[in-house]
Amino acid sequence: MLQVAGFRGFAAAAALAAGNCTQEAGGGARPPSPAATLPAAERPAAAPVPRPNLVLLTIDTLRADHLSCYGHFRKTSPFIDALAAESLLFERCYATIPHTTPSHASILTGVLPLEHGITQNTWLATSEQKRAAALVTTPQLQSYAQILKKHGWATGGFVSAATAARVTGLAAGFDAWSEPEADRRPGRETLDDAKAWLAGTADRPFFLWIHLFDVHGPHKKDDPWEAYAADFPEDDAQREELARRGIKAAFEGRGGGQIRPIRFNVRYDASIRFTDDLVAELVAALRATGAWERTTFVLTSDHGEGLGEHDAIGHELTWGEQLRVPLIVRAPGRAGERLPQVMSGIDVLPTAVHLTPGLPHEELHAQASGRSATADAFEELPVFSIAPREREFAVTLPRWKLVRRVEGGDALYDLADDPHELHDVKDEQPRIAAALAAQLEASLAEQERRRDWLRAGGVEPERSREAEQRHREMLRALGYVEER
């Protein structure tokens, strides 16, 4: 039976409590060790347990179903596949929003976009709009980097595009920070900066965030992906794959002219294959420092990408291909497993923290709407997503998905029979559509209340007029700024 779920944080509290309760096998008390029977002054000092490291790798614009470990028909990700085999692979993780800045803010805080207040990448002129476009931290709303820094972790952030630059507020809590001088930079440069930082942090536990942008278009000639272009031809196998997904051979683009999706798909896959090499290099660097065995490694994305589905190229809507992202978590001591539960980008760090004894969790849990998807008490609740540029909202369950388009009404999709979201069944399933519409309304009201609390007494990121103008020019170069 469908129910209107309440505050996700209450479920999170139960999940955290369940995840932290342990019991000795057999239910009996453990007998005291020989050392415990000695006088306190004569007992040997316990060796300090090294605190764990956390690595968050976000590959911008990477949709889950184009990785071969998620079932793609071509071998795009051999190293990631091998990593996934020894990790927890979450099959159905959905981004909160198909935009880079707000989605990363949600990942780093465990909070939905309407709660932290960032709903776009653009950097507009008025003070009110600037505040709405940057992550503003408060005592109630912190980046996990801020939390770990307070507890003694070294923190380093290394990003590859202007949509994640310091001026967005995403650098909060990072001692070391590196970003491109232009609108974007190759992942190789970002990775080199991160590796140099890693070499100097061997004596401290660390939190490392690396953001790679090579999968994000446009994919130009002579870019690194071309080294793998021959492995991803425009052949009959590719055409059959596009037809299976309901993608036309060609359609008219927004600005006129014909769009050929096959071209976008093959270049996209080649760029993933190149990025797979960077992931392998990063893991090799972690192994070389001796940190790998005490490191939880998280690979995910901020959003997916339309590659011709629904006559769309890009990411600004709530279609599944633009929201479904990979989530692979390699945690020391955990065997590889595929997990089918529906979850959100706000669940990423709560899940990683739950899987990693020794990481601080109280402050993250106190603010997060997200919960650990591996906790015993985890319950699949509707996943909320938003695409504010087109004024869309969506709630996704294991079988059903409701999309509300402010200028087009509601649509309901049966994901079991229609995974590509091609057929609206709202008229055939009015009760389910009404229940999910009620859930959507309740979620919107709850997010508004939480935003008022989370944003109280906020501290805006430092910025200057020159930095703001420079950032705006970078966003324009990436195609995110619209003149008004």
C-alpha positions as CSV (number, residue, x, y, z in Angstrom):
1,M,0.0,0.0,0.0
2,L,1.3,3.4,-0.9
3,Q,1.6,5.9,2.0
4,V,2.7,9.5,2.2
5,A,6.1,9.3,3.9
6,G,7.2,11.9,6.3
7,F,10.5,13.5,7.2
8,R,13.3,11.3,5.8
9,G,15.5,12.3,8.7
10,F,13.3,10.3,11.1
11,A,14.0,7.2,9.0
12,A,17.7,8.2,9.0
13,A,17.8,8.2,12.8
14,A,16.4,4.7,12.9
15,A,18.7,3.5,10.3
16,L,21.8,5.0,12.0
17,A,20.7,3.5,15.4
18,A,20.3,0.1,13.8
19,G,23.6,0.3,11.9
20,N,25.5,1.2,15.1
21,C,24.1,-1.5,17.4
22,T,26.3,-4.6,17.5
23,Q,26.0,-7.8,19.5
24,E,28.5,-10.6,20.2
25,A,27.7,-13.8,18.3
26,G,25.9,-16.3,20.5
27,G,24.4,-13.6,22.7
28,G,26.6,-14.2,25.7
29,A,29.2,-12.0,27.4
30,R,32.7,-12.2,26.1
31,P,35.2,-13.6,28.7
32,P,37.8,-11.1,29.9
33,S,41.1,-11.3,28.1
34,P,44.2,-12.1,30.1
35,A,45.4,-8.6,29.9
36,A,42.2,-7.3,31.3
37,T,42.8,-9.2,34.5
38,L,46.0,-7.3,35.2
39,P,46.2,-4.2,37.3
40,A,45.6,-1.1,35.1
41,A,49.2,0.1,35.5
42,E,50.5,-3.3,34.2
43,R,48.3,-3.7,31.2
44,P,49.9,-3.2,27.8
45,A,48.8,-0.1,26.0
46,A,46.4,-0.8,23.1
47,A,47.8,0.0,19.7
48,P,46.0,3.0,18.3
49,V,43.6,2.1,15.5
50,P,44.4,4.1,12.4
51,R,41.5,6.4,11.4
52,P,40.0,5.6,8.0
53,N,40.3,7.7,4.9
54,L,37.4,8.6,2.6
55,V,37.7,9.3,-1.2
56,L,34.8,10.7,-3.1
57,L,35.2,10.5,-6.9
58,T,32.4,12.3,-8.9
59,I,32.5,11.8,-12.6
60,D,30.4,14.6,-14.0
61,T,27.6,13.6,-16.4
62,L,28.1,9.9,-16.0
63,R,24.9,7.9,-16.4
64,A,24.8,4.5,-14.9
65,D,23.6,2.4,-17.8
66,H,26.6,3.3,-20.0
67,L,29.1,1.5,-17.7
68,S,29.6,-2.1,-18.6
69,C,29.2,-3.2,-15.0
70,Y,25.7,-1.7,-15.2
71,G,24.9,-3.7,-18.3
72,H,26.0,-1.5,-21.2
73,F,26.5,-3.5,-24.4
74,R,30.0,-2.3,-25.0
75,K,33.1,-2.5,-22.7
76,T,33.3,1.1,-21.6
77,S,34.7,0.6,-18.1
78,P,37.1,-2.4,-17.6
79,F,38.8,-1.0,-14.5
80,I,35.6,0.3,-12.9
81,D,34.0,-3.1,-13.6
82,A,36.8,-4.8,-11.7
83,L,36.5,-2.3,-8.8
84,A,32.7,-2.9,-8.7
85,A,33.3,-6.6,-8.4
86,E,34.9,-6.1,-5.0
87,S,32.6,-3.3,-3.9
88,L,28.9,-2.6,-3.2
89,L,27.3,-1.6,-6.5
90,F,24.0,0.2,-6.0
91,E,21.8,-0.4,-9.0
92,R,19.3,2.4,-8.7
93,C,20.7,5.6,-7.4
94,Y,19.1,8.8,-8.6
95,A,20.4,12.3,-8.6
96,T,18.5,15.0,-6.7
97,I,18.8,17.4,-9.7
98,P,20.5,17.3,-13.2
99,H,22.8,20.3,-12.5
100,T,26.4,20.1,-11.3
101,T,26.5,22.7,-8.5
102,P,23.3,21.8,-6.6
103,S,23.7,18.1,-7.1
104,H,27.2,18.2,-5.6
105,A,25.9,20.4,-2.7
106,S,23.4,17.6,-2.0
107,I,26.0,14.9,-2.1
108,L,28.4,16.8,0.2
109,T,25.7,17.7,2.8
110,G,23.1,14.9,2.5
111,V,20.4,17.6,1.9
112,L,18.0,18.1,-1.0
113,P,18.4,21.1,-3.3
114,L,15.2,22.9,-2.1
115,E,16.6,22.5,1.5
116,H,20.1,23.8,0.9
117,G,18.8,26.4,-1.5
118,I,20.9,25.8,-4.6
119,T,18.8,25.0,-7.6
120,Q,20.9,26.1,-10.6
121,N,24.4,26.5,-12.0
122,T,24.0,30.1,-13.1
123,W,25.6,33.1,-11.4
124,L,23.2,36.0,-11.7
125,A,23.5,39.6,-10.8
126,T,21.5,40.5,-7.7
127,S,22.6,39.7,-4.1
128,E,19.5,37.6,-3.5
129,Q,20.2,35.6,-6.7
130,K,23.8,35.1,-5.8
131,R,22.9,33.8,-2.4
132,A,20.5,31.4,-3.9
133,A,23.1,30.1,-6.3
134,A,25.9,29.3,-3.8
135,L,26.2,26.8,-0.9
136,V,25.7,28.8,2.3
137,T,26.9,26.9,5.4
138,T,25.4,27.3,8.9
139,P,25.9,25.5,12.2
140,Q,22.9,23.3,11.1
141,L,24.1,22.8,7.5
142,Q,27.7,21.8,6.9
143,S,29.6,20.1,4.2
144,Y,31.0,16.8,5.3
145,A,34.4,18.3,4.6
146,Q,33.8,20.8,7.3
147,I,32.8,18.1,9.7
148,L,35.9,15.9,9.0
149,K,38.2,18.9,9.2
150,K,36.9,19.7,12.7
151,H,37.7,16.1,13.7
152,G,41.2,16.2,12.5
153,W,41.1,14.9,8.9
154,A,43.1,16.5,6.2
155,T,40.7,17.6,3.5
156,G,41.5,18.2,-0.2
157,G,39.2,19.1,-3.1
158,F,40.2,19.0,-6.7
159,V,37.6,19.9,-9.3
160,S,37.6,20.2,-13.1
161,A,34.9,22.8,-14.0
162,A,33.6,26.2,-13.1
163,T,30.4,24.7,-12.0
164,A,32.2,23.3,-8.9
165,A,34.6,26.2,-8.4
166,R,35.3,27.9,-5.0
167,V,32.8,30.7,-5.7
168,T,29.9,28.2,-5.7
169,G,30.5,27.4,-2.0
170,L,31.5,23.8,-2.6
171,A,35.0,24.4,-1.3
172,A,33.7,24.8,2.3
173,G,35.8,22.7,4.6
174,F,38.6,21.9,2.2
175,D,42.1,22.9,3.4
176,A,43.6,22.1,0.0
177,W,41.7,23.2,-3.1
178,S,42.5,23.2,-6.8
179,E,40.2,24.3,-9.7
180,P,40.6,25.2,-13.4
181,E,41.7,28.6,-14.4
182,A,39.4,28.5,-17.4
183,D,35.8,27.0,-17.7
184,R,37.1,23.4,-17.5
185,R,40.3,21.4,-17.5
186,P,41.4,17.9,-18.5
187,G,41.0,15.3,-15.8
188,R,44.7,14.6,-16.1
189,E,45.5,18.0,-14.6
190,T,43.0,17.5,-11.8
191,L,44.3,14.1,-11.0
192,D,48.0,15.2,-11.0
193,D,47.1,17.9,-8.4
194,A,45.3,15.4,-6.3
195,K,48.2,12.9,-6.4
196,A,50.7,15.6,-5.4
197,W,48.5,16.4,-2.4
198,L,48.1,12.7,-1.5
199,A,51.9,12.3,-1.3
200,G,52.0,14.8,1.5
201,T,49.2,13.5,3.7
202,A,50.5,10.0,4.6
203,D,50.7,10.8,8.3
204,R,47.0,12.0,8.6
205,P,43.6,10.5,7.8
206,F,42.2,12.3,4.8
207,F,39.0,13.1,2.9
208,L,39.7,13.5,-0.8
209,W,37.1,14.8,-3.3
210,I,38.0,14.6,-7.0
211,H,35.7,15.8,-9.7
212,L,36.3,14.8,-13.3
213,F,34.7,16.5,-16.3
214,D,35.9,14.6,-19.3
215,V,32.7,12.7,-19.9
216,H,30.8,16.0,-20.1
217,G,30.3,17.3,-23.6
218,P,31.0,18.8,-26.0
219,H,33.4,16.1,-27.1
220,K,35.8,17.8,-29.5
221,K,38.3,16.4,-32.0
222,D,41.7,15.8,-30.6
223,D,40.4,15.5,-27.0
224,P,41.7,12.4,-25.1
225,W,38.6,10.3,-25.8
226,E,39.8,10.0,-29.4
227,A,42.4,7.4,-28.4
228,Y,39.4,5.0,-27.9
229,A,37.2,6.2,-30.8
230,A,38.0,3.1,-32.9
231,D,36.5,0.9,-30.1
232,F,33.1,2.6,-30.4
233,P,32.1,2.7,-34.0
234,E,28.8,4.0,-35.5
235,D,27.8,0.5,-36.6
236,D,24.7,-1.7,-36.8
237,A,25.2,-2.9,-33.1
238,Q,25.1,0.8,-32.0
239,R,22.0,1.5,-34.1
240,E,20.2,-1.5,-32.7
241,E,21.0,-0.4,-29.2
242,L,19.6,3.1,-29.9
243,A,16.4,1.6,-31.3
244,R,16.0,-0.6,-28.2
245,R,16.0,2.5,-26.1
246,G,13.4,4.3,-28.3
247,I,15.9,6.7,-29.8
248,K,15.3,8.1,-33.3
249,A,18.0,8.1,-35.9
250,A,17.7,11.9,-36.2
251,F,15.5,14.7,-34.8
252,E,15.4,18.4,-35.0
253,G,17.4,20.3,-32.3
254,R,16.2,23.3,-30.4
255,G,18.1,25.7,-32.5
256,G,17.2,24.0,-35.7
257,G,19.3,21.5,-37.6
258,Q,19.3,17.7,-37.4
259,I,20.6,15.9,-34.4
260,R,22.1,12.5,-35.0
261,P,22.2,10.7,-31.6
262,I,24.5,8.0,-32.7
263,R,27.4,10.5,-32.9
264,F,26.8,11.7,-29.3
265,N,26.6,8.1,-28.0
266,V,29.8,6.8,-29.5
267,R,31.8,9.8,-28.3
268,Y,30.2,9.6,-24.9
269,D,31.3,6.0,-24.6
270,A,34.8,6.7,-25.7
271,S,35.1,9.5,-23.1
272,I,34.0,7.0,-20.4
273,R,36.7,4.6,-21.5
274,F,39.3,7.3,-21.3
275,T,38.0,8.3,-17.8
276,D,38.2,4.7,-16.7
277,D,42.0,4.9,-17.2
278,L,42.1,7.9,-14.8
279,V,40.2,5.9,-12.2
280,A,42.7,3.2,-12.5
281,E,45.6,5.7,-12.0
282,L,43.9,7.2,-8.9
283,V,43.5,3.8,-7.3
284,A,47.1,2.9,-8.1
285,A,48.2,6.2,-6.4
286,L,46.2,5.3,-3.3
287,R,47.8,1.8,-3.2
288,A,51.3,3.4,-3.6
289,T,50.8,5.6,-0.5
290,G,49.8,2.5,1.5
291,A,46.4,4.1,2.2
292,W,44.2,1.8,0.2
293,E,43.5,-0.8,2.8
294,R,42.0,1.8,5.2
295,T,40.2,3.8,2.6
296,T,36.5,3.8,1.7
297,F,36.3,4.7,-2.0
298,V,33.1,6.1,-3.4
299,L,32.5,6.5,-7.2
300,T,29.4,8.3,-8.3
301,S,28.1,11.1,-10.5
302,D,26.2,14.4,-10.1
303,H,23.7,13.4,-12.9
304,G,23.3,11.5,-16.1
305,E,22.9,12.6,-19.7
306,G,20.2,12.5,-22.4
307,L,21.7,10.9,-25.5
308,G,18.7,11.1,-27.7
309,E,16.0,9.6,-25.5
310,H,12.9,11.8,-25.5
311,D,14.5,13.8,-28.3
312,A,16.9,15.4,-25.9
313,I,20.7,15.8,-25.7
314,G,22.0,17.1,-22.4
315,H,20.8,17.2,-18.8
316,E,18.1,19.6,-17.6
317,L,15.0,17.3,-17.2
318,T,13.8,14.6,-14.8
319,W,13.9,11.7,-17.3
320,G,15.6,8.6,-15.9
321,E,18.6,8.7,-18.2
322,Q,19.4,12.2,-16.9
323,L,19.0,11.3,-13.2
324,R,20.2,7.7,-12.8
325,V,23.8,7.6,-11.7
326,P,26.3,4.9,-10.8
327,L,27.2,4.4,-7.1
328,I,30.0,2.1,-6.3
329,V,31.3,2.0,-2.7
330,R,34.4,0.0,-1.9
331,A,34.7,-0.3,1.9
332,P,37.5,-2.3,3.7
333,G,36.2,-5.6,4.9
334,R,33.1,-5.6,2.8
335,A,32.6,-8.2,0.0
336,G,31.3,-7.3,-3.4
337,E,27.5,-7.2,-3.7
338,R,24.9,-5.7,-6.0
339,L,22.1,-3.9,-4.1
340,P,18.8,-3.2,-5.9
341,Q,17.2,-0.6,-3.6
342,V,16.1,2.8,-4.9
343,M,18.1,5.6,-3.3
344,S,19.0,9.2,-3.7
345,G,22.2,11.3,-4.1
346,I,21.6,12.5,-0.6
347,D,22.1,8.9,0.6
348,V,25.6,8.6,-0.8
349,L,27.7,9.9,2.1
350,P,25.4,8.6,4.9
351,T,25.9,5.2,3.3
352,A,29.6,5.5,3.0
353,V,29.9,6.7,6.6
354,H,27.8,3.8,7.8
355,L,30.1,1.4,6.0
356,T,33.2,2.9,7.6
357,P,33.7,2.5,11.4
358,G,35.7,5.4,12.7
359,L,34.2,8.2,10.5
360,P,32.3,10.9,12.4
361,H,28.6,10.5,11.8
362,E,26.6,12.4,14.4
363,E,26.8,15.9,12.8
364,L,26.1,14.6,9.3
365,H,23.2,12.5,10.5
366,A,21.7,15.4,12.5
367,Q,21.3,17.5,9.3
368,A,20.9,15.0,6.5
369,S,17.6,14.0,4.8
370,G,19.6,11.1,3.4
371,R,20.1,7.7,5.1
372,S,22.4,4.8,4.8
373,A,21.1,2.4,2.2
374,T,22.9,-0.5,4.0
375,A,21.4,0.0,7.4
376,D,19.1,-2.7,8.7
377,A,16.3,-0.2,9.1
378,F,16.6,1.3,5.6
379,E,13.2,1.5,3.9
380,E,12.8,2.5,0.2
381,L,10.9,5.8,0.2
382,P,10.1,7.9,-2.9
383,V,13.2,9.6,-4.2
384,F,12.6,13.3,-4.9
385,S,14.2,15.0,-7.8
386,I,13.8,18.5,-9.3
387,A,14.7,20.2,-12.6
388,P,14.0,23.8,-11.9
389,R,15.0,25.2,-15.2
390,E,12.1,23.4,-16.8
391,R,10.0,23.6,-13.7
392,E,9.7,19.8,-13.2
393,F,9.5,17.6,-10.1
394,A,9.7,13.8,-9.9
395,V,9.2,11.1,-7.3
396,T,10.6,7.7,-8.0
397,L,9.8,4.4,-6.4
398,P,10.9,0.9,-7.3
399,R,8.1,0.4,-9.7
400,W,6.4,3.8,-10.2
401,K,7.6,7.3,-11.1
402,L,5.5,10.5,-11.1
403,V,6.6,13.6,-13.0
404,R,5.0,16.9,-12.4
405,R,5.5,19.5,-15.2
406,V,4.3,22.9,-14.1
407,E,3.3,23.7,-17.6
408,G,2.3,20.2,-18.7
409,G,0.6,18.4,-15.8
410,D,1.4,15.1,-14.2
411,A,2.6,11.9,-15.9
412,L,3.0,8.4,-14.4
413,Y,5.4,5.7,-15.6
414,D,5.4,2.0,-14.8
415,L,9.1,1.4,-14.6
416,A,8.7,-2.4,-14.4
417,D,7.1,-2.5,-17.9
418,D,8.4,0.8,-19.3
419,P,12.0,1.4,-18.0
420,H,12.6,4.1,-20.7
421,E,9.6,6.1,-19.6
422,L,7.8,6.2,-22.9
423,H,4.2,5.6,-21.9
424,D,2.2,7.8,-19.5
425,V,-0.2,5.5,-17.6
426,K,-1.7,8.1,-15.2
427,D,-5.2,7.6,-16.7
428,E,-4.9,3.8,-16.2
429,Q,-3.6,4.1,-12.6
430,P,-5.4,7.1,-11.1
431,R,-5.1,5.9,-7.5
432,I,-1.3,5.5,-7.7
433,A,-1.0,8.8,-9.5
434,A,-3.0,10.5,-6.8
435,A,-1.0,8.9,-4.0
436,L,2.3,10.0,-5.5
437,A,1.0,13.5,-6.2
438,A,0.1,13.7,-2.4
439,Q,3.6,12.5,-1.6
440,L,5.1,15.2,-3.9
441,E,3.1,17.9,-2.2
442,A,4.0,16.7,1.3
443,S,7.7,16.5,0.3
444,L,7.7,20.1,-1.1
445,A,6.2,21.5,2.1
446,E,8.6,19.6,4.3
447,Q,11.6,20.8,2.3
448,E,10.5,24.4,2.6
449,R,10.3,24.0,6.4
450,R,13.7,22.3,6.6
451,R,15.3,25.0,4.4
452,D,14.2,27.7,6.9
453,W,15.9,25.8,9.7
454,L,19.0,24.8,7.8
455,R,19.8,28.2,6.4
456,A,19.3,30.2,9.6
457,G,22.4,32.2,10.4
458,G,24.2,31.2,7.3
459,V,27.7,32.2,6.3
460,E,28.1,33.0,2.6
461,P,31.3,32.0,0.8
462,E,33.9,34.7,0.3
463,R,33.8,36.2,-3.1
464,S,34.7,39.4,-4.9
465,R,33.0,41.2,-7.8
466,E,35.9,40.2,-10.1
467,A,35.6,36.6,-9.0
468,E,31.8,36.6,-9.7
469,Q,32.3,38.1,-13.2
470,R,35.0,35.6,-14.0
471,H,32.9,32.7,-12.8
472,R,29.9,33.9,-14.9
473,E,32.1,34.0,-18.0
474,M,33.2,30.4,-17.3
475,L,29.6,29.3,-17.0
476,R,28.8,31.0,-20.3
477,A,31.6,29.1,-21.9
478,L,30.1,25.9,-20.6
479,G,26.6,26.9,-21.9
480,Y,25.0,27.3,-18.5
481,V,24.4,31.1,-18.4
482,E,21.3,32.5,-20.2
483,E,21.1,36.2,-20.7
484,R,18.0,37.7,-19.2
